Amino acid sequence: MSREWTLEGARAVLPDVRARTERAVEEVERWVLAREGAAAEERARIDAAIQNRIERWTREMEALGAEVKGVWLVDFDTGGGYYCWRWPEPAVDHFHGYEEGFEGRSRIQ
């Protein structure tokens, strides 16, 4: 589901985005810790679980209308660029054009 976002709209949905992301991050961090002492077969199972959780998070973000640009990184398309948010930022406070990407983002004044 693609849509164009206003800054107010992106900021309004952020509590849901943050809550879903926080749950996903916590699950993945638990699996990463469990993976450290695991045997090879168990590591493969944990790796698959991590990948599945990240994919589920991606689908959740896309269902909200956001675009996933990396793990725990979402953009909100404005029709002229993106409002950009990355975990664990507290707010949607950055923007970048279509060509600049994350590295070219600037703080919203």
N, CA, C and O atoms as a GROMACS GRO file, in nm:
protein
  436
    1MET      N    1   0.085  -0.117   0.000
    1MET     CA    2   0.000   0.000   0.000
    1MET      C    3   0.089   0.123   0.000
    1MET      O    4   0.154   0.153   0.100
    2SER      N    5   0.093   0.194  -0.111
    2SER     CA    6   0.175   0.314  -0.123
    2SER      C    7   0.088   0.437  -0.100
    2SER      O    8  -0.029   0.440  -0.138
    3ARG      N    9   0.147   0.536  -0.038
    3ARG     CA   10   0.072   0.660  -0.013
    3ARG      C   11   0.168   0.775  -0.001
    3ARG      O   12   0.289   0.755   0.015
    4GLU      N   13   0.116   0.896  -0.008
    4GLU     CA   14   0.196   1.015   0.017
    4GLU      C   15   0.166   1.064   0.156
    4GLU      O   16   0.050   1.070   0.199
    5TRP      N   17   0.272   1.100   0.228
    5TRP     CA   18   0.262   1.137   0.369
    5TRP      C   19   0.283   1.286   0.389
    5TRP      O   20   0.365   1.348   0.322
    6THR      N   21   0.209   1.341   0.481
    6THR     CA   22   0.241   1.473   0.536
    6THR      C   23   0.330   1.448   0.658
    6THR      O   24   0.336   1.336   0.709
    7LEU      N   25   0.398   1.550   0.703
    7LEU     CA   26   0.480   1.535   0.822
    7LEU      C   27   0.392   1.500   0.942
    7LEU      O   28   0.429   1.417   1.024
    8GLU      N   29   0.278   1.563   0.950
    8GLU     CA   30   0.186   1.535   1.061
    8GLU      C   31   0.139   1.389   1.057
    8GLU      O   32   0.129   1.324   1.162
    9GLY      N   33   0.110   1.339   0.938
    9GLY     CA   34   0.066   1.200   0.925
    9GLY      C   35   0.175   1.102   0.964
    9GLY      O   36   0.148   1.003   1.033
   10ALA      N   37   0.298   1.129   0.920
   10ALA     CA   38   0.410   1.041   0.956
   10ALA      C   39   0.432   1.043   1.107
   10ALA      O   40   0.456   0.939   1.168
   11ARG      N   41   0.425   1.160   1.164
   11ARG     CA   42   0.444   1.170   1.310
   11ARG      C   43   0.328   1.105   1.386
   11ARG      O   44   0.349   1.053   1.496
   12ALA      N   45   0.209   1.108   1.330
   12ALA     CA   46   0.093   1.046   1.397
   12ALA      C   47   0.104   0.894   1.400
   12ALA      O   48   0.061   0.831   1.497
   13VAL      N   49   0.159   0.834   1.296
   13VAL     CA   50   0.170   0.688   1.291
   13VAL      C   51   0.296   0.638   1.362
   13VAL      O   52   0.310   0.518   1.387
   14LEU      N   53   0.388   0.728   1.394
   14LEU     CA   54   0.514   0.686   1.454
   14LEU      C   55   0.500   0.606   1.582
   14LEU      O   56   0.575   0.510   1.600
   15PRO      N   57   0.409   0.637   1.674
   15PRO     CA   58   0.397   0.553   1.793
   15PRO      C   59   0.372   0.405   1.759
   15PRO      O   60   0.426   0.317   1.826
   16ASP      N   61   0.292   0.379   1.658
   16ASP     CA   62   0.267   0.242   1.615
   16ASP      C   63   0.393   0.182   1.552
   16ASP      O   64   0.430   0.068   1.581
   17VAL      N   65   0.460   0.260   1.467
   17VAL     CA   66   0.585   0.215   1.404
   17VAL      C   67   0.688   0.183   1.511
   17VAL      O   68   0.753   0.078   1.506
   18ARG      N   69   0.704   0.272   1.608
   18ARG     CA   70   0.802   0.251   1.716
   18ARG      C   71   0.769   0.127   1.799
   18ARG      O   72   0.858   0.048   1.830
   19ALA      N   73   0.642   0.110   1.834
   19ALA     CA   74   0.602  -0.005   1.917
   19ALA      C   75   0.628  -0.137   1.843
   19ALA      O   76   0.680  -0.231   1.902
   20ARG      N   77   0.592  -0.142   1.717
   20ARG     CA   78   0.614  -0.264   1.639
   20ARG      C   79   0.764  -0.291   1.621
   20ARG      O   80   0.810  -0.405   1.628
   21THR      N   81   0.838  -0.183   1.598
   21THR     CA   82   0.983  -0.198   1.580
   21THR      C   83   1.049  -0.241   1.710
   21THR      O   84   1.137  -0.327   1.709
   22GLU      N   85   1.008  -0.182   1.821
   22GLU     CA   86   1.066  -0.219   1.949
   22GLU      C   87   1.046  -0.368   1.978
   22GLU      O   88   1.138  -0.436   2.024
   23ARG      N   89   0.925  -0.418   1.953
   23ARG     CA   90   0.899  -0.561   1.975
   23ARG      C   91   0.989  -0.647   1.886
   23ARG      O   92   1.044  -0.747   1.932
   24ALA      N   93   1.002  -0.609   1.761
   24ALA     CA   94   1.086  -0.685   1.668
   24ALA      C   95   1.233  -0.682   1.711
   24ALA      O   96   1.300  -0.784   1.709
   25VAL      N   97   1.282  -0.564   1.748
   25VAL     CA   98   1.421  -0.549   1.791
   25VAL      C   99   1.447  -0.636   1.914
   25VAL      O  100   1.549  -0.706   1.919
   26GLU      N  101   1.358  -0.634   2.011
   26GLU     CA  102   1.377  -0.713   2.132
   26GLU      C  103   1.382  -0.863   2.100
   26GLU      O  104   1.465  -0.935   2.155
   27GLU      N  105   1.294  -0.909   2.012
   27GLU     CA  106   1.296  -1.051   1.974
   27GLU      C  107   1.427  -1.087   1.905
   27GLU      O  108   1.489  -1.188   1.938
   28VAL      N  109   1.467  -1.005   1.811
   28VAL     CA  110   1.591  -1.034   1.737
   28VAL      C  111   1.711  -1.031   1.831
   28VAL      O  112   1.799  -1.116   1.820
   29GLU      N  113   1.715  -0.936   1.922
   29GLU     CA  114   1.828  -0.930   2.016
   29GLU      C  115   1.834  -1.055   2.103
   29GLU      O  116   1.943  -1.104   2.133
   30ARG      N  117   1.718  -1.108   2.145
   30ARG     CA  118   1.718  -1.232   2.224
   30ARG      C  119   1.773  -1.348   2.142
   30ARG      O  120   1.851  -1.429   2.193
   31TRP      N  121   1.734  -1.356   2.015
   31TRP     CA  122   1.785  -1.464   1.930
   31TRP      C  123   1.934  -1.450   1.904
   31TRP      O  124   2.007  -1.549   1.900
   32VAL      N  125   1.981  -1.328   1.887
   32VAL     CA  126   2.124  -1.306   1.865
   32VAL      C  127   2.203  -1.354   1.986
   32VAL      O  128   2.307  -1.418   1.971
   33LEU      N  129   2.155  -1.324   2.106
   33LEU     CA  130   2.223  -1.371   2.228
   33LEU      C  131   2.220  -1.523   2.237
   33LEU      O  132   2.320  -1.585   2.273
   34ALA      N  133   2.107  -1.583   2.204
   34ALA     CA  134   2.095  -1.729   2.209
   34ALA      C  135   2.186  -1.796   2.107
   34ALA      O  136   2.232  -1.908   2.128
   35ARG      N  137   2.212  -1.728   1.998
   35ARG     CA  138   2.293  -1.784   1.889
   35ARG      C  139   2.440  -1.799   1.929
   35ARG      O  140   2.510  -1.886   1.878
   36GLU      N  141   2.487  -1.714   2.020
   36GLU     CA  142   2.629  -1.710   2.054
   36GLU      C  143   2.687  -1.844   2.097
   36GLU      O  144   2.796  -1.880   2.053
   37GLY      N  145   2.617  -1.918   2.180
   37GLY     CA  146   2.672  -2.045   2.227
   37GLY      C  147   2.611  -2.167   2.161
   37GLY      O  148   2.634  -2.280   2.205
   38ALA      N  149   2.534  -2.146   2.055
   38ALA     CA  150   2.461  -2.256   1.993
   38ALA      C  151   2.547  -2.337   1.897
   38ALA      O  152   2.645  -2.287   1.841
   39ALA      N  153   2.508  -2.462   1.880
   39ALA     CA  154   2.573  -2.550   1.781
   39ALA      C  155   2.531  -2.504   1.641
   39ALA      O  156   2.436  -2.427   1.626
   40ALA      N  157   2.602  -2.552   1.541
   40ALA     CA  158   2.580  -2.508   1.402
   40ALA      C  159   2.434  -2.527   1.358
   40ALA      O  160   2.377  -2.437   1.296
   41GLU      N  161   2.376  -2.639   1.389
   41GLU     CA  162   2.237  -2.665   1.347
   41GLU      C  163   2.142  -2.567   1.415
   41GLU      O  164   2.049  -2.515   1.352
   42GLU      N  165   2.165  -2.543   1.541
   42GLU     CA  166   2.080  -2.449   1.615
   42GLU      C  167   2.101  -2.306   1.564
   42GLU      O  168   2.005  -2.230   1.556
   43ARG      N  169   2.224  -2.269   1.529
   43ARG     CA  170   2.250  -2.136   1.473
   43ARG      C  171   2.173  -2.116   1.344
   43ARG      O  172   2.119  -2.008   1.320
   44ALA      N  173   2.168  -2.218   1.261
   44ALA     CA  174   2.093  -2.209   1.135
   44ALA      C  175   1.945  -2.187   1.162
   44ALA      O  176   1.880  -2.108   1.093
   45ARG      N  177   1.890  -2.255   1.262
   45ARG     CA  178   1.749  -2.238   1.297
   45ARG      C  179   1.725  -2.096   1.350
   45ARG      O  180   1.625  -2.033   1.316
   46ILE      N  181   1.817  -2.046   1.432
   46ILE     CA  182   1.804  -1.911   1.488
   46ILE      C  183   1.817  -1.807   1.377
   46ILE      O  184   1.743  -1.710   1.375
   47ASP      N  185   1.911  -1.828   1.285
   47ASP     CA  186   1.926  -1.735   1.173
   47ASP      C  187   1.797  -1.725   1.092
   47ASP      O  188   1.756  -1.616   1.052
   48ALA      N  189   1.733  -1.839   1.070
   48ALA     CA  190   1.605  -1.839   0.997
   48ALA      C  191   1.497  -1.766   1.075
   48ALA      O  192   1.417  -1.693   1.016
   49ALA      N  193   1.495  -1.784   1.206
   49ALA     CA  194   1.396  -1.715   1.290
   49ALA      C  195   1.419  -1.564   1.286
   49ALA      O  196   1.324  -1.487   1.280
   50ILE      N  197   1.544  -1.522   1.290
   50ILE     CA  198   1.577  -1.380   1.282
   50ILE      C  199   1.530  -1.323   1.149
   50ILE      O  200   1.466  -1.218   1.144
   51GLN      N  201   1.562  -1.392   1.042
   51GLN     CA  202   1.522  -1.347   0.908
   51GLN      C  203   1.370  -1.339   0.897
   51GLN      O  204   1.316  -1.244   0.841
   52ASN      N  205   1.301  -1.438   0.949
   52ASN     CA  206   1.154  -1.438   0.945
   52ASN      C  207   1.097  -1.320   1.022
   52ASN      O  208   1.000  -1.258   0.978
   53ARG      N  209   1.156  -1.289   1.138
   53ARG     CA  210   1.106  -1.178   1.219
   53ARG      C  211   1.127  -1.044   1.149
   53ARG      O  212   1.040  -0.957   1.152
   54ILE      N  213   1.243  -1.027   1.086
   54ILE     CA  214   1.268  -0.904   1.011
   54ILE      C  215   1.172  -0.893   0.893
   54ILE      O  216   1.123  -0.784   0.864
   55GLU      N  217   1.146  -1.003   0.825
   55GLU     CA  218   1.051  -1.001   0.714
   55GLU      C  219   0.910  -0.968   0.762
   55GLU      O  220   0.837  -0.894   0.695
   56ARG      N  221   0.870  -1.020   0.877
   56ARG     CA  222   0.738  -0.989   0.932
   56ARG      C  223   0.730  -0.840   0.967
   56ARG      O  224   0.629  -0.776   0.940
   57TRP      N  225   0.836  -0.785   1.028
   57TRP     CA  226   0.841  -0.642   1.058
   57TRP      C  227   0.828  -0.560   0.929
   57TRP      O  228   0.756  -0.460   0.925
   58THR      N  229   0.897  -0.602   0.826
   58THR     CA  230   0.890  -0.532   0.696
   58THR      C  231   0.747  -0.529   0.645
   58THR      O  232   0.699  -0.424   0.602
   59ARG      N  233   0.679  -0.641   0.649
   59ARG     CA  234   0.540  -0.646   0.604
   59ARG      C  235   0.450  -0.555   0.689
   59ARG      O  236   0.361  -0.489   0.636
   60GLU      N  237   0.475  -0.551   0.820
   60GLU     CA  238   0.397  -0.463   0.908
   60GLU      C  239   0.417  -0.317   0.869
   60GLU      O  240   0.320  -0.241   0.865
   61MET      N  241   0.539  -0.277   0.842
   61MET     CA  242   0.568  -0.139   0.805
   61MET      C  243   0.502  -0.105   0.671
   61MET      O  244   0.443   0.002   0.655
   62GLU      N  245   0.512  -0.196   0.576
   62GLU     CA  246   0.452  -0.175   0.445
   62GLU      C  247   0.300  -0.167   0.455
   62GLU      O  248   0.237  -0.090   0.383
   63ALA      N  249   0.240  -0.246   0.544
   63ALA     CA  250   0.095  -0.241   0.563
   63ALA      C  251   0.051  -0.105   0.618
   63ALA      O  252  -0.062  -0.062   0.595
   64LEU      N  253   0.140  -0.039   0.690
   64LEU     CA  254   0.110   0.095   0.742
   64LEU      C  255   0.129   0.203   0.635
   64LEU      O  256   0.089   0.318   0.655
   65GLY      N  257   0.191   0.166   0.523
   65GLY     CA  258   0.215   0.261   0.415
   65GLY      C  259   0.355   0.318   0.412
   65GLY      O  260   0.386   0.403   0.328
   66ALA      N  261   0.441   0.272   0.501
   66ALA     CA  262   0.581   0.317   0.503
   66ALA      C  263   0.663   0.230   0.409
   66ALA      O  264   0.623   0.119   0.374
   67GLU      N  265   0.777   0.281   0.368
   67GLU     CA  266   0.870   0.205   0.285
   67GLU      C  267   0.990   0.166   0.368
   67GLU      O  268   1.054   0.252   0.430
   68VAL      N  269   1.022   0.039   0.370
   68VAL     CA  270   1.139  -0.010   0.444
   68VAL      C  271   1.261   0.007   0.356
   68VAL      O  272   1.266  -0.040   0.242
   69LYS      N  273   1.362   0.076   0.411
   69LYS     CA  274   1.485   0.101   0.337
   69LYS      C  275   1.605   0.031   0.398
   69LYS      O  276   1.716   0.043   0.347
   70GLY      N  277   1.583  -0.042   0.504
   70GLY     CA  278   1.688  -0.117   0.571
   70GLY      C  279   1.630  -0.172   0.700
   70GLY      O  280   1.515  -0.145   0.734
   71VAL      N  281   1.709  -0.249   0.771
   71VAL     CA  282   1.662  -0.306   0.896
   71VAL      C  283   1.644  -0.193   0.997
   71VAL      O  284   1.738  -0.121   1.029
   72TRP      N  285   1.522  -0.180   1.045
   72TRP     CA  286   1.480  -0.080   1.142
   72TRP      C  287   1.487   0.063   1.085
   72TRP      O  288   1.504   0.159   1.161
   73LEU      N  289   1.475   0.077   0.954
   73LEU     CA  290   1.482   0.206   0.886
   73LEU      C  291   1.363   0.217   0.791
   73LEU      O  292   1.346   0.136   0.701
   74VAL      N  293   1.280   0.319   0.813
   74VAL     CA  294   1.164   0.339   0.727
   74VAL      C  295   1.158   0.481   0.674
   74VAL      O  296   1.204   0.576   0.738
   75ASP      N  297   1.100   0.492   0.555
   75ASP     CA  298   1.078   0.621   0.492
   75ASP      C  299   0.929   0.639   0.468
   75ASP      O  300   0.856   0.543   0.446
   76PHE      N  301   0.887   0.765   0.472
   76PHE     CA  302   0.750   0.803   0.444
   76PHE      C  303   0.753   0.893   0.321
   76PHE      O  304   0.803   1.005   0.328
   77ASP      N  305   0.701   0.845   0.209
   77ASP     CA  306   0.707   0.916   0.081
   77ASP      C  307   0.617   1.039   0.085
   77ASP      O  308   0.498   1.030   0.117
   78THR      N  309   0.675   1.155   0.052
   78THR     CA  310   0.600   1.280   0.053
   78THR      C  311   0.552   1.321  -0.086
   78THR      O  312   0.476   1.417  -0.100
   79GLY      N  313   0.595   1.248  -0.187
   79GLY     CA  314   0.568   1.290  -0.324
   79GLY      C  315   0.682   1.375  -0.380
   79GLY      O  316   0.687   1.401  -0.500
   80GLY      N  317   0.773   1.418  -0.293
   80GLY     CA  318   0.888   1.497  -0.334
   80GLY      C  319   1.016   1.454  -0.264
   80GLY      O  320   1.119   1.520  -0.275
   81GLY      N  321   1.009   1.343  -0.194
   81GLY     CA  322   1.120   1.290  -0.117
   81GLY      C  323   1.064   1.209  -0.002
   81GLY      O  324   0.949   1.164  -0.006
   82TYR      N  325   1.144   1.191   0.102
   82TYR     CA  326   1.102   1.106   0.212
   82TYR      C  327   1.126   1.171   0.348
   82TYR      O  328   1.230   1.232   0.371
   83TYR      N  329   1.028   1.156   0.436
   83TYR     CA  330   1.055   1.173   0.578
   83TYR      C  331   1.118   1.042   0.621
   83TYR      O  332   1.072   0.935   0.583
   84CYS      N  333   1.223   1.051   0.700
   84CYS     CA  334   1.306   0.934   0.729
   84CYS      C  335   1.313   0.911   0.879
   84CYS      O  336   1.333   1.004   0.956
   85TRP      N  337   1.297   0.785   0.920
   85TRP     CA  338   1.305   0.748   1.062
   85TRP      C  339   1.384   0.619   1.075
   85TRP      O  340   1.369   0.527   0.995
   86ARG      N  341   1.467   0.613   1.178
   86ARG     CA  342   1.545   0.492   1.208
   86ARG      C  343   1.537   0.465   1.358
   86ARG      O  344   1.547   0.557   1.439
   87TRP      N  345   1.520   0.338   1.393
   87TRP     CA  346   1.522   0.296   1.533
   87TRP      C  347   1.655   0.332   1.594
   87TRP      O  348   1.757   0.308   1.530
   88PRO      N  349   1.662   0.388   1.712
   88PRO     CA  350   1.557   0.418   1.809
   88PRO      C  351   1.520   0.566   1.816
   88PRO      O  352   1.483   0.616   1.923
   89GLU      N  353   1.529   0.637   1.705
   89GLU     CA  354   1.499   0.781   1.708
   89GLU      C  355   1.361   0.806   1.769
   89GLU      O  356   1.268   0.729   1.746
   90PRO      N  357   1.348   0.913   1.848
   90PRO     CA  358   1.222   0.939   1.917
   90PRO      C  359   1.114   1.003   1.830
   90PRO      O  360   0.997   1.003   1.867
   91ALA      N  361   1.154   1.058   1.715
   91ALA     CA  362   1.058   1.132   1.633
   91ALA      C  363   1.098   1.125   1.486
   91ALA      O  364   1.211   1.089   1.452
   92VAL      N  365   1.005   1.161   1.399
   92VAL     CA  366   1.034   1.178   1.257
   92VAL      C  367   1.088   1.320   1.243
   92VAL      O  368   1.011   1.416   1.241
   93ASP      N  369   1.219   1.332   1.234
   93ASP     CA  370   1.284   1.463   1.232
   93ASP      C  371   1.379   1.483   1.115
   93ASP      O  372   1.455   1.580   1.113
   94HIS      N  373   1.375   1.392   1.015
   94HIS     CA  374   1.469   1.402   0.904
   94HIS      C  375   1.397   1.386   0.770
   94HIS      O  376   1.290   1.325   0.761
   95PHE      N  377   1.457   1.444   0.668
   95PHE     CA  378   1.404   1.439   0.532
   95PHE      C  379   1.521   1.416   0.437
   95PHE      O  380   1.632   1.461   0.462
   96HIS      N  381   1.494   1.345   0.327
   96HIS     CA  382   1.591   1.338   0.217
   96HIS      C  383   1.516   1.322   0.086
   96HIS      O  384   1.406   1.269   0.082
   97GLY      N  385   1.579   1.368  -0.020
   97GLY     CA  386   1.521   1.355  -0.153
   97GLY      C  387   1.528   1.211  -0.202
   97GLY      O  388   1.584   1.124  -0.136
   98TYR      N  389   1.471   1.188  -0.317
   98TYR     CA  390   1.468   1.054  -0.373
   98TYR      C  391   1.608   1.003  -0.408
   98TYR      O  392   1.634   0.883  -0.399
   99GLU      N  393   1.696   1.091  -0.448
   99GLU     CA  394   1.829   1.050  -0.492
   99GLU      C  395   1.931   1.043  -0.378
   99GLU      O  396   2.028   0.967  -0.388
  100GLU      N  397   1.912   1.119  -0.271
  100GLU     CA  398   2.013   1.130  -0.167
  100GLU      C  399   2.022   1.007  -0.078
  100GLU      O  400   2.132   0.968  -0.039
  101GLY      N  401   1.913   0.947  -0.044
  101GLY     CA  402   1.913   0.833   0.048
  101GLY      C  403   1.946   0.874   0.190
  101GLY      O  404   1.958   0.993   0.221
  102PHE      N  405   1.960   0.774   0.275
  102PHE     CA  406   1.980   0.796   0.418
  102PHE      C  407   2.098   0.888   0.446
  102PHE      O  408   2.089   0.976   0.531
  103GLU      N  409   2.209   0.868   0.377
  103GLU     CA  410   2.330   0.947   0.402
  103GLU      C  411   2.310   1.095   0.371
  103GLU      O  412   2.382   1.180   0.424
  104GLY      N  413   2.213   1.126   0.286
  104GLY     CA  414   2.190   1.264   0.248
  104GLY      C  415   2.077   1.330   0.325
  104GLY      O  416   2.033   1.440   0.290
  105ARG      N  417   2.030   1.265   0.428
  105ARG     CA  418   1.916   1.322   0.499
  105ARG      C  419   1.958   1.443   0.581
  105ARG      O  420   2.072   1.456   0.624
  106SER      N  421   1.860   1.532   0.601
  106SER     CA  422   1.885   1.651   0.680
  106SER      C  423   1.774   1.667   0.784
  106SER      O  424   1.662   1.617   0.766
  107ARG      N  425   1.807   1.736   0.888
  107ARG     CA  426   1.712   1.758   0.997
  107ARG      C  427   1.602   1.853   0.950
  107ARG      O  428   1.630   1.955   0.887
  108ILE      N  429   1.478   1.820   0.982
  108ILE     CA  430   1.365   1.907   0.949
  108ILE      C  431   1.368   2.025   1.045
  108ILE      O  432   1.380   2.008   1.167
  109GLN      N  433   1.357   2.144   0.991
  109GLN     CA  434   1.360   2.266   1.072
  109GLN      C  435   1.226   2.293   1.135
  109GLN      O  436   1.210   2.392   1.207
   0.00000   0.00000   0.00000
